[in-house]
Amino acid sequence: MAHIMITGGSSGIGLHIAGLLVQRGDSVSLLARDQDKLDAAKRTLQSQYPNSRPVHTQAADVTDGAALHTAVMECVAIHGAIDTLIASAGMIIPGNFADQSGADF
């Protein structure tokens, strides 16, 4: 069983993937900006898969490096080392993609 972290895990593709992983028996940490949405996602997963491992949620904005670092450390403290990261958080940066720098991400 692996520890999988999913950014943007409170809805959409991230939440769907979380369901598949929870069903498989993995430890899942969900990250998103809105703790209320994360709590709802956790309730949904736990009601669908009542015998699964506990799902951890952590509110963090992936565009804030310090907040993201803190969130990752919290998840590691609870479930151990992260085996896989699924980057499902969406964000929009205005402009031509070719003009973006690494700092934009």
ROMIDO-819216 format. One record per residue (C-alpha): x, y, z; residue in three letters. Coordinates in steps of 0.25 Angstrom, whole numbers, padded with zeros to 4 digits, always signed. Layout:
<nodes>
XYZALA ...
</nodes>
This chain:
<nodes>
+0000+0000+0000MET +0005+0013-0004ALA +0004+0028+0001HIS -0002+0036-0010ILE -0003+0051-0010MET -0013+0058-0019ILE -0013+0073-0021THR -0027+0078-0025GLY -0033+0066-0018GLY -0046+0072-0013SER -0053+0071-0027SER -0053+0067-0041GLY -0042+0058-0046ILE -0034+0058-0034GLY -0046+0053-0025LEU -0049+0042-0035HIS -0035+0037-0035ILE -0035+0038-0020ALA -0047+0029-0020GLY -0040+0018-0028LEU -0027+0019-0019LEU -0035+0018-0006VAL -0043+0006-0012GLN -0030+0000-0015ARG -0025+0001-0001GLY -0015+0012-0002ASP -0013+0023+0008SER -0018+0036+0002VAL -0015+0051+0005SER -0023+0061-0002LEU -0019+0076-0003LEU -0027+0087-0008ALA -0030+0102-0004ARG -0043+0100+0002ASP -0044+0092+0015GLN -0059+0091+0014ASP -0058+0084+0001LYS -0047+0075+0006LEU -0056+0071+0018ASP -0068+0068+0008ALA -0058+0060-0001ALA -0053+0052+0011LYS -0068+0049+0016ARG -0071+0045+0002THR -0059+0035+0001LEU -0061+0030+0015GLN -0076+0027+0012SER -0073+0020-0001GLN -0062+0012+0005TYR -0064+0010+0020PRO -0053+0000+0022ASN -0043+0008+0015SER -0030+0014+0021ARG -0033+0028+0027PRO -0032+0039+0017VAL -0024+0052+0021HIS -0028+0065+0016THR -0019+0078+0017GLN -0023+0092+0012ALA -0012+0098+0004ALA -0010+0107-0008ASP -0001+0100-0018VAL +0004+0114-0023THR +0009+0117-0009ASP +0022+0110-0007GLY +0023+0112+0008ALA +0009+0107+0010ALA +0011+0095+0001LEU +0023+0091+0008HIS +0016+0092+0022THR +0005+0083+0016ALA +0014+0073+0010VAL +0021+0072+0024MET +0008+0070+0031GLU +0004+0059+0021CYS +0017+0052+0023VAL +0016+0052+0038ALA +0002+0045+0037ILE +0004+0035+0026HIS +0019+0034+0024GLY +0027+0037+0012ALA +0020+0041-0001ILE +0021+0030-0011ASP +0013+0037-0023THR +0009+0051-0025LEU -0003+0053-0034ILE -0003+0068-0038ALA -0018+0071-0041SER -0019+0085-0036ALA -0023+0095-0047GLY -0018+0109-0049MET -0018+0119-0059ILE -0006+0129-0063ILE -0010+0139-0073PRO -0001+0140-0085GLY +0006+0131-0096ASN +0011+0117-0090PHE +0024+0119-0097ALA +0026+0132-0090ASP +0024+0125-0076GLN +0036+0123-0067SER +0039+0112-0056GLY +0035+0122-0045ALA +0021+0124-0051ASP +0019+0109-0047PHE 
</nodes>
